Amino acid sequence: MEVQHMVDWQDKLNRVEILWSEMLRISEQQLALLQTFKPEDETGLQQLQELLSQREGLMQQIDAMAGIHDQGDKLQEAAQSNNSESREKADALYQAFRNSLDRIMPLMTAIQENDEKMKSQMSEALQVMGKELVQARESSRVNRAYTQSGVISEAWFFDDKK
């Protein structure tokens, strides 16, 4: 690997780490928003949608840099090669790669934990909304029965024999 490629590769590693840090920040904002979320609050819903959109953009950027892991595998192979000069460089770069992964893994774990918490909170919110919907339908049915709306109060009979 040439020096310029090494610098570029190191920059990509740093960029991936920054992207995962941003993803964690957004995940924490989503969790905080869901803790105070009310289904009838449209601004909260818009904020949640905006955060989801930002997160999707970050995921696309991370996916676009997925090839960096293939380079890490190649470095591992080079670090185990017989050529001592390339082995030392590859070993140093591979260690930098491993250090970067060691910093990224806790970020990924924290994001996953936040996602699990959000999933349970969203499930609870969905259950509450479902109960409110059932209650609203029942209330509407009772109202129609009480006011007899939709029921024709007079009967009509047409005698066709005349």
C-alpha positions as CSV (number, residue, x, y, z in Angstrom):
1,M,0.0,0.0,0.0
2,E,1.5,3.3,-1.0
3,V,1.8,6.2,1.5
4,Q,-0.9,8.2,-0.1
5,H,-3.3,5.2,-0.1
6,M,-2.4,4.7,3.6
7,V,-3.3,8.3,4.4
8,D,-6.5,8.0,2.4
9,W,-7.4,4.8,4.1
10,Q,-6.7,6.2,7.5
11,D,-8.9,9.2,6.6
12,K,-11.7,6.8,5.6
13,L,-11.4,4.9,8.9
14,N,-11.7,8.2,10.8
15,R,-14.7,9.2,8.7
16,V,-16.4,5.9,9.4
17,E,-15.9,6.4,13.1
18,I,-17.3,9.9,12.9
19,L,-20.3,8.6,11.0
20,W,-21.0,6.0,13.7
21,S,-20.6,8.7,16.4
22,E,-23.2,10.8,14.6
23,M,-25.5,7.8,14.3
24,L,-25.2,7.3,18.1
25,R,-26.0,11.0,18.7
26,I,-29.1,10.7,16.5
27,S,-30.1,7.5,18.2
28,E,-29.9,9.2,21.6
29,Q,-32.0,12.1,20.3
30,Q,-34.6,9.6,19.0
31,L,-34.8,7.9,22.3
32,A,-35.1,11.1,24.2
33,L,-37.9,12.2,21.8
34,L,-39.8,9.0,22.2
35,Q,-39.7,9.2,26.0
36,T,-41.8,12.4,25.8
37,F,-43.6,11.5,22.6
38,K,-47.4,11.9,22.4
39,P,-49.1,10.4,19.4
40,E,-51.2,13.5,18.8
41,D,-48.2,15.8,18.8
42,E,-47.4,16.5,15.2
43,T,-44.2,18.4,15.9
44,G,-42.8,15.5,17.8
45,L,-43.7,13.2,14.9
46,Q,-42.1,15.6,12.4
47,Q,-38.9,15.7,14.5
48,L,-38.9,11.9,14.7
49,Q,-39.3,11.6,10.9
50,E,-36.4,14.1,10.4
51,L,-34.1,12.1,12.7
52,L,-35.0,8.9,10.9
53,S,-34.2,10.6,7.6
54,Q,-30.8,11.8,8.9
55,R,-30.1,8.4,10.2
56,E,-30.9,6.8,6.9
57,G,-28.5,9.2,5.2
58,L,-25.7,8.2,7.6
59,M,-26.4,4.5,7.0
60,Q,-26.1,5.1,3.2
61,Q,-22.7,6.9,3.8
62,I,-21.5,4.0,6.0
63,D,-22.6,1.5,3.4
64,A,-20.8,3.3,0.7
65,M,-17.6,2.9,2.8
66,A,-18.1,-0.8,3.4
67,G,-15.1,-1.6,1.2
68,I,-12.8,-0.4,3.9
69,H,-13.4,-3.7,5.8
70,D,-12.1,-5.6,2.7
71,Q,-8.9,-3.6,2.9
72,G,-8.6,-4.5,6.5
73,D,-8.8,-8.2,5.6
74,K,-6.1,-7.6,3.0
75,L,-3.9,-5.9,5.6
76,Q,-4.3,-8.9,7.9
77,E,-3.2,-11.2,5.1
78,A,-0.2,-8.9,4.3
79,A,0.7,-8.7,8.0
80,Q,1.0,-12.5,8.0
81,S,3.2,-12.5,4.8
82,N,6.8,-13.5,4.6
83,N,8.0,-10.1,3.3
84,S,9.3,-8.4,6.4
85,E,9.1,-4.8,5.1
86,S,5.5,-5.0,3.8
87,R,4.6,-7.1,6.9
88,E,5.7,-4.3,9.3
89,K,3.7,-1.6,7.4
90,A,0.7,-3.9,7.0
91,D,0.9,-4.9,10.7
92,A,1.0,-1.2,11.8
93,L,-2.0,-0.4,9.5
94,Y,-3.9,-3.4,10.6
95,Q,-3.4,-2.4,14.2
96,A,-4.8,1.0,13.4
97,F,-7.7,-0.7,11.7
98,R,-8.3,-2.9,14.8
99,N,-8.1,0.1,17.1
100,S,-10.6,1.9,15.0
101,L,-13.0,-1.1,15.1
102,D,-12.4,-1.3,18.9
103,R,-13.7,2.3,19.1
104,I,-16.6,1.7,16.7
105,M,-17.9,-1.5,18.3
106,P,-19.1,0.2,21.6
107,L,-20.9,2.9,19.4
108,M,-22.7,0.1,17.5
109,T,-23.6,-1.6,20.7
110,A,-25.0,1.6,22.3
111,I,-27.0,2.3,19.1
112,Q,-28.4,-1.3,19.2
113,E,-29.4,-0.8,22.9
114,N,-31.1,2.5,22.1
115,D,-32.9,0.8,19.2
116,E,-34.2,-1.9,21.5
117,K,-35.5,0.7,23.9
118,M,-37.1,2.7,21.1
119,K,-38.7,-0.5,19.8
120,S,-40.4,-1.2,23.1
121,Q,-41.5,2.4,23.6
122,M,-42.9,2.4,20.1
123,S,-44.7,-0.8,20.7
124,E,-46.3,0.6,23.9
125,A,-47.3,3.8,22.0
126,L,-48.9,1.6,19.3
127,Q,-50.9,-0.3,21.9
128,V,-52.1,2.9,23.5
129,M,-53.1,4.3,20.1
130,G,-54.9,1.0,19.4
131,K,-56.9,1.2,22.6
132,E,-57.8,4.8,21.9
133,L,-59.0,3.8,18.4
134,V,-61.1,1.0,19.8
135,Q,-62.5,3.4,22.4
136,A,-63.3,6.0,19.7
137,R,-65.1,3.4,17.6
138,E,-67.1,2.3,20.6
139,S,-68.0,5.9,21.5
140,S,-69.1,6.5,17.9
141,R,-71.3,3.4,17.9
142,V,-72.9,4.3,21.2
143,N,-73.5,7.9,19.9
144,R,-75.2,6.5,16.8
145,A,-77.4,4.2,18.9
146,Y,-78.3,6.9,21.3
147,T,-79.2,9.5,18.6
148,Q,-80.5,6.9,16.2
149,S,-78.6,8.6,13.4
150,G,-78.9,6.7,10.2
151,V,-82.1,5.0,11.3
152,I,-85.2,6.1,9.4
153,S,-87.9,7.0,11.9
154,E,-90.9,6.7,9.6
155,A,-91.8,3.7,7.7
156,W,-93.1,4.0,4.1
157,F,-95.4,1.6,2.4
158,F,-96.3,1.8,-1.2
159,D,-99.4,0.1,-2.4
160,D,-99.1,-0.7,-6.0
161,K,-102.6,-2.3,-6.3
162,K,-104.6,1.0,-6.6
